[in-house]
Amino acid sequence: MAKVKIGLIQSSCSGNVNENIEKAIEGIKKAALEGAQIVCLQELFSSLYFCDTEDYANFKLAEPIPGPTTDKLSKVAGEYKVVIVASLFEKRTEGLYHNTVAVIDADGKYLGKYRKMHIPDDPAYYEKFYFTPGDLGYKVFQTQYAKIGVLICWDQWYPEASRITALMGAQILFYPTAIGWAASQDDTTNTEQYNAWQTIQRSHAIANGVHTVSVNRVGFEQDEAMKFWGGSFVSNPFGTILYQASHENEEVKVVEINTEKSDNYRIHWPFLRDRRIDSYLPITKRFIDEDEF
């Protein structure tokens, strides 16, 4: 299928998990009724962004995947004939947790999961306290509407992740995200940070010739010390913004894309053809010292 309608659910979250899940489900239904075929939720949509503190009590938010939340979403997916990309806090076993996306097909079938590979550890983003790095590798999922690749938030900054996922055949890259501004920052810093975040993802679209979809949360959290900047967007395979959400509001948006555009851009800008894969071994080094290579 060449033309695919993508649903983006940009929401604020509360401390009530059930309310957050129900809000997400209502957003999915709204997007589906507006024609969406693949719907992406933001990172860790069922809770507040709890990684602002290192608190053992937050491990109680985790659940198995598949599990109770994916069961609910599977019913919605099957009823409304939509693919759902859902980011959840996964409890793999006692003492082992991941930041994970579940992908559910339009017939309600659970297709599989991707575990976040790159785990940040920054002020107010203490994810290494909670999440074990992914061990499933990069993943693509053949859905009823397109073959999609899923990466998560901090993965956005790494061209290697998007490249590998695209080389595996992903026609669309999805990035569920939770990122924001410290309330103490000035507008110039905020603008610079958002532009860098969007630019790197548009660059992945260009380098790989695929559509990129990024879905972020919005609103103040952490006792209003952090404002999640929203700004969810869709980029075409040459980095053109097809849609960008506001920095302030909850939004449900459906955007039609055409995956056949990839072939056109890749023919005229043949970055994949001209890759010198024989020269890339040094990329596996942490850093290239002067006496190497």
C-alpha distance (Angstrom), angle and dihedral (degrees) to the residues before:
residue distance angle dihedral
M1 . . .
A2 3.80 . .
K3 3.79 103.1 .
V4 3.80 113.7 56.3
K5 3.79 128.6 175.5
I6 3.80 112.6 -138.4
G7 3.81 122.4 -157.5
L8 3.81 119.9 -152.6
I9 3.83 119.7 -164.7
Q10 3.82 111.0 -162.6
S11 3.81 109.8 -178.3
S12 3.75 146.0 159.2
C13 3.80 117.9 -123.7
S14 3.78 136.2 -140.7
G15 3.78 134.1 -159.6
N16 3.81 90.2 -97.7
V17 3.82 109.1 93.2
N18 3.79 95.5 -167.2
E19 3.79 91.8 51.2
N20 3.80 91.1 50.2
I21 3.79 92.3 50.5
E22 3.79 92.1 48.0
K23 3.80 90.7 48.7
A24 3.79 89.3 51.9
I25 3.79 91.5 49.3
E26 3.79 91.3 50.4
G27 3.79 88.7 50.4
I28 3.80 90.9 51.1
K29 3.79 91.2 50.3
K30 3.80 91.8 48.6
A31 3.80 91.7 49.6
A32 3.81 91.3 46.9
L33 3.81 91.7 51.4
E34 3.81 87.4 52.6
G35 3.79 89.5 54.9
A36 3.81 103.9 -92.1
Q37 3.80 115.3 158.3
I38 3.82 99.5 179.4
V39 3.81 118.4 33.3
C40 3.80 124.2 -167.8
L41 3.80 124.4 -160.9
Q42 3.80 124.9 -158.4
E43 3.79 124.0 -98.3
L44 3.84 114.5 -71.6
F45 3.80 90.2 -4.7
S46 3.81 95.7 172.4
S47 3.81 96.0 68.4
L48 3.75 146.1 21.2
Y49 3.79 112.9 -78.3
F50 3.80 93.4 -87.3
C51 3.82 96.5 -179.0
D52 3.81 90.8 87.6
T53 3.81 87.0 90.7
E54 3.80 136.7 31.6
D55 3.78 99.3 -120.3
Y56 3.80 122.7 153.9
A57 3.80 90.3 -152.8
N58 3.80 89.6 70.0
F59 3.80 91.2 69.2
K60 3.81 85.8 76.4
L61 3.80 87.5 72.6
A62 3.80 91.3 68.0
E63 3.80 124.6 98.7
P64 3.80 138.5 177.8
I65 3.80 120.5 -89.0
P66 2.95 114.9 -110.1
G67 3.78 89.5 34.2
P68 3.81 144.1 115.6
T69 3.80 97.7 -41.8
T70 3.80 95.4 45.1
D71 3.82 88.0 48.2
K72 3.82 89.6 57.3
L73 3.78 92.5 45.6
S74 3.80 92.3 47.7
K75 3.80 89.9 59.6
V76 3.79 91.0 51.3
A77 3.81 92.3 45.7
G78 3.79 92.1 51.9
E79 3.78 94.8 44.5
Y80 3.82 95.3 47.6
K81 3.82 97.5 32.4
V82 3.80 94.1 -124.9
V83 3.78 133.4 136.9
I84 3.83 111.0 -126.6
V85 3.81 125.9 -153.0
A86 3.82 105.1 -162.8
S87 3.82 127.3 -178.5
L88 3.82 115.0 -151.1
F89 3.81 142.0 167.3
E90 3.80 102.2 -108.2
K91 3.79 125.0 -150.7
R92 3.78 103.2 -158.5
T93 3.80 95.0 176.0
E94 3.79 137.4 -38.5
G95 3.79 108.1 -42.4
L96 3.83 95.6 1.8
Y97 3.80 119.2 99.6
H98 3.81 136.6 167.0
N99 3.79 140.7 -169.1
T100 3.78 97.6 -123.1
V101 3.80 142.5 176.1
A102 3.79 120.3 -147.4
V103 3.80 119.0 -156.6
I104 3.79 118.5 -151.7
D105 3.80 121.3 -170.6
A106 3.80 126.4 -132.3
D107 3.80 92.1 -97.8
G108 3.80 91.2 56.0
K109 3.79 94.7 -101.9
Y110 3.80 116.5 143.8
L111 3.82 104.9 -125.4
G112 3.78 99.8 -174.2
K113 3.78 144.9 -87.3
Y114 3.77 143.2 -85.5
R115 3.81 119.8 -149.6
K116 3.80 117.1 -148.4
M117 3.79 109.2 -102.7
H118 3.81 102.4 -166.9
I119 3.81 113.5 56.2
P120 3.83 118.7 -168.4
D121 3.78 128.1 -146.9
D122 3.79 110.2 -167.4
P123 3.81 135.0 131.7
A124 3.82 106.7 -63.5
Y125 3.84 90.2 4.8
Y126 3.80 102.3 79.1
E127 3.78 95.8 159.2
K128 3.79 96.5 145.1
F129 3.81 87.6 67.9
Y130 3.81 90.1 62.2
F131 3.79 110.7 23.3
T132 3.79 133.2 64.2
P133 3.84 110.4 -148.9
G134 3.78 113.9 -99.2
D135 3.79 118.3 -90.1
L136 3.79 101.0 -174.6
G137 3.79 94.5 80.7
Y138 3.78 122.1 -135.7
K139 3.77 115.7 -32.7
V140 3.78 142.5 -156.2
F141 3.79 126.0 -167.3
Q142 3.79 126.2 -152.9
T143 3.79 103.7 -140.9
Q144 3.78 127.6 178.7
Y145 3.80 90.6 -97.8
A146 3.82 106.5 34.1
K147 3.78 144.5 -19.0
I148 3.79 104.1 -97.0
G149 3.77 135.8 -169.1
V150 3.80 122.4 -151.3
L151 3.79 127.8 -155.9
I152 3.81 126.9 167.2
C153 3.82 130.9 -126.6
W154 3.84 106.8 -79.1
D155 3.82 87.6 38.6
Q156 3.82 84.4 69.7
W157 3.78 92.9 80.3
Y158 3.80 96.5 56.6
P159 3.81 118.4 84.0
E160 3.80 90.2 -167.7
A161 3.82 90.7 65.3
S162 3.78 95.2 50.8
R163 3.80 92.2 42.7
I164 3.79 94.5 52.9
T165 3.80 92.4 45.2
A166 3.81 90.9 49.9
L167 3.81 91.3 47.1
M168 3.80 87.3 55.4
G169 3.79 87.9 62.4
A170 3.80 104.5 -94.3
Q171 3.79 110.6 163.2
I172 3.83 93.0 -170.7
L173 3.81 129.3 27.2
F174 3.81 115.8 -145.8
Y175 3.81 122.7 -162.5
P176 3.82 116.9 -171.4
T177 3.80 103.7 -162.7
A178 3.81 146.4 -174.0
I179 3.79 110.8 -170.4
G180 3.76 133.6 137.6
W181 3.77 151.4 153.7
A182 3.77 127.2 -86.0
A183 3.80 106.1 -115.7
S184 3.81 88.9 -127.5
Q185 3.82 93.6 62.7
D186 3.79 124.9 104.1
D187 3.79 123.3 -120.0
T188 3.80 94.0 -107.2
T189 3.80 91.5 57.8
N190 3.79 91.1 44.8
T191 3.79 92.2 52.3
E192 3.79 92.6 47.3
Q193 3.80 92.2 50.5
Y194 3.80 95.3 48.0
N195 3.80 92.2 46.3
A196 3.81 91.5 51.0
W197 3.81 90.9 49.0
Q198 3.77 93.3 50.5
T199 3.80 94.8 40.2
I200 3.79 94.9 54.9
Q201 3.80 91.0 52.9
R202 3.79 93.0 46.2
S203 3.80 85.8 51.6
H204 3.80 89.9 56.0
A205 3.80 88.4 53.0
I206 3.81 91.4 51.6
A207 3.81 97.3 43.1
N208 3.78 92.2 49.5
G209 3.80 102.0 31.4
V210 3.80 95.3 -126.1
H211 3.79 137.4 119.1
T212 3.79 114.8 -99.9
V213 3.81 124.9 -152.0
S214 3.80 121.8 -169.3
V215 3.82 122.1 -175.6
N216 3.79 119.8 -169.9
R217 3.80 134.5 178.6
V218 3.79 123.2 -115.3
G219 3.80 137.7 -149.7
F220 3.79 139.8 52.0
E221 3.81 120.8 -55.7
Q222 3.82 136.8 160.6
D223 3.82 91.8 57.7
E224 3.81 87.9 -49.8
A225 3.81 92.3 -58.6
M226 3.81 90.3 117.5
K227 3.79 127.9 46.5
F228 3.79 112.7 -164.2
W229 3.77 104.5 -139.4
G230 3.80 102.3 -142.6
G231 3.79 104.9 -163.5
S232 3.81 93.0 145.2
F233 3.79 110.3 -179.5
V234 3.78 149.7 176.2
S235 3.81 121.5 -135.8
N236 3.78 126.2 -166.3
P237 3.85 120.5 -133.2
F238 3.80 91.7 -85.0
G239 3.78 97.2 49.1
T240 3.80 98.7 -97.7
I241 3.81 112.4 146.9
L242 3.79 109.0 -123.2
Y243 3.79 93.4 179.0
Q244 3.78 137.3 -0.1
A245 3.80 125.2 -172.5
S246 3.78 124.2 -141.0
H247 3.79 124.2 -94.5
E248 3.81 91.5 -125.5
N249 3.79 113.8 39.7
E250 3.76 141.1 68.6
E251 3.79 107.5 -116.3
V252 3.78 140.0 -177.0
K253 3.79 109.9 -162.3
V254 3.80 134.4 173.3
V255 3.81 117.8 -154.8
E256 3.79 124.6 -175.8
I257 3.80 116.7 -140.4
N258 3.78 132.7 179.3
T259 3.79 114.6 -137.4
E260 3.83 90.5 -164.2
K261 3.81 86.6 74.3
S262 3.80 87.6 77.8
D263 3.79 92.7 69.9
N264 3.79 92.4 49.8
Y265 3.80 94.0 50.6
R266 3.79 93.6 42.4
I267 3.80 91.6 51.9
H268 3.79 94.1 50.5
W269 3.82 95.8 37.1
P270 3.82 101.4 32.2
F271 3.78 99.7 -171.0
L272 3.81 92.4 146.4
R273 3.80 92.0 50.0
D274 3.80 93.2 52.0
R275 3.77 98.7 46.3
R276 3.83 111.8 128.7
I277 3.78 96.8 -143.7
D278 3.81 89.7 169.7
S279 3.82 89.2 66.4
Y280 3.80 100.7 48.0
L281 3.81 102.6 83.3
P282 3.84 92.1 104.7
I283 3.82 89.6 66.0
T284 3.80 88.0 77.9
K285 3.82 90.2 65.8
R286 3.80 121.2 94.4
F287 3.80 88.5 -137.7
I288 3.80 132.2 -12.6
D289 3.77 110.6 -121.5
E290 3.78 120.9 -154.9
D291 3.80 94.6 -104.8
E292 3.82 93.5 54.5
F293 3.77 125.6 90.5
